[in-house]
Amino acid sequence: MLKLNICAARRPGMTHAAYSRYARDNHARLVLGTEPVSRYLAAYIQQHVYDGCYGPDAPTMRYDSVSHIFSASLADQKAATETPECKNIIAPDEPNFADTRSAMFLMFEEQPLPLPVRGASSYRLLHYLQNKPGVSAAELHAAWAAAHEALLSEAPALFSGVRRAVLNTPVAIPGAPQPQYAGMCELGFLQQSDD
């Protein structure tokens, strides 16, 4: 299963609340309700950033949401985006709420990390990973997974509210630039205070 990760920011002049409302109530309905597109998708999840979640070291580009579009293969992802309905219905809706110049697209494969309990989680914390020079992405992923497992065995109470732990490894898309990040770790929590 592949996951297309889309980081998106609101269009200039739009509030975060209006962006989130439009993306959830209008755009998601278009994506999921347009059958020639949705037939190629296994799942579509929008995660909206909380106001104030960026700290003092925030990047220049601040995203308002991260959407995950799951499909069985790169061929299915491509087929969905090449339908006339995607080009004529869904894509033209994007400028109504999103600054399309700032969107970041990453393709991932999920690798679940061990947890005492798995289940639904309403709150997600996403860590985008970058390897140091001289360290391969594979070495970074192995070190991250080992650190996760060590922390799980040393301090299991820290995971009492965690229901999802996934290490996402990048997938190269033919004809596209190299992935911007070496991976992404995703933690899902029962409640916001658990993170």
Secondary structure as the mmCIF struct_conf table of DSSP 4:
data_model
#
loop_
_struct_conf.conf_type_id
_struct_conf.id
_struct_conf.beg_label_comp_id
_struct_conf.beg_label_asym_id
_struct_conf.beg_label_seq_id
_struct_conf.end_label_comp_id
_struct_conf.end_label_asym_id
_struct_conf.end_label_seq_id
STRN STRN1 LEU A 2 ALA A 8
STRN STRN2 ARG A 10 ARG A 10
HELX_LH_PP_P HELX_LH_PP_P1 ARG A 11 ARG A 11
TURN_TY1_P TURN_TY1_P1 PRO A 12 GLY A 13
HELX_RH_AL_P HELX_RH_AL_P1 HIS A 16 TYR A 22
HELX_RH_PI_P HELX_RH_PI_P1 ALA A 23 HIS A 27
HELX_RH_AL_P HELX_RH_AL_P2 ALA A 28 GLY A 33
HELX_RH_AL_P HELX_RH_AL_P3 GLU A 35 SER A 38
TURN_TY1_P TURN_TY1_P2 ARG A 39 TYR A 40
BEND BEND1 ALA A 42 ALA A 42
STRN STRN3 ALA A 43 HIS A 48
HELX_LH_PP_P HELX_LH_PP_P2 VAL A 49 TYR A 50
TURN_TY1_P TURN_TY1_P3 ASP A 51 GLY A 52
BEND BEND2 TYR A 54 TYR A 54
TURN_TY1_P TURN_TY1_P4 PRO A 56 ASP A 57
BEND BEND3 THR A 60 MET A 61
BEND BEND4 ASP A 64 ASP A 64
STRN STRN4 SER A 65 SER A 71
BEND BEND5 ALA A 72 ALA A 72
HELX_RH_AL_P HELX_RH_AL_P4 LEU A 74 THR A 81
TURN_TY1_P TURN_TY1_P5 GLU A 82 GLU A 82
BEND BEND6 THR A 83 THR A 83
HELX_RH_AL_P HELX_RH_AL_P5 PRO A 84 GLU A 85
HELX_RH_PI_P HELX_RH_PI_P2 CYS A 86 ILE A 90
HELX_RH_AL_P HELX_RH_AL_P6 ALA A 91 ASP A 93
HELX_RH_3T_P HELX_RH_3T_P1 GLU A 94 ASN A 96
TURN_TY1_P TURN_TY1_P6 PHE A 97 PHE A 97
STRN STRN5 ALA A 98 ALA A 98
TURN_TY1_P TURN_TY1_P7 THR A 100 ARG A 101
BEND BEND7 SER A 102 SER A 102
STRN STRN6 MET A 104 PRO A 112
HELX_LH_PP_P HELX_LH_PP_P3 LEU A 113 PRO A 114
BEND BEND8 PRO A 116 PRO A 116
BEND BEND9 SER A 122 SER A 122
STRN STRN7 TYR A 123 LEU A 129
HELX_LH_PP_P HELX_LH_PP_P4 ASN A 131 LYS A 132
TURN_TY1_P TURN_TY1_P8 PRO A 133 GLY A 134
HELX_RH_AL_P HELX_RH_AL_P7 ALA A 137 GLU A 154
HELX_RH_3T_P HELX_RH_3T_P2 PRO A 156 PHE A 159
TURN_TY1_P TURN_TY1_P9 SER A 160 GLY A 161
STRN STRN8 VAL A 162 PRO A 170
HELX_LH_PP_P HELX_LH_PP_P5 ALA A 172 ILE A 173
TURN_TY1_P TURN_TY1_P10 PRO A 174 GLY A 175
BEND BEND10 ALA A 176 ALA A 176
HELX_LH_PP_P HELX_LH_PP_P6 PRO A 177 PRO A 179
BEND BEND11 GLN A 180 ALA A 182
STRN STRN9 GLY A 183 PHE A 189
BEND BEND12 LEU A 190 GLN A 191
HELX_RH_3T_P HELX_RH_3T_P3 GLN A 192 ASP A 194
#
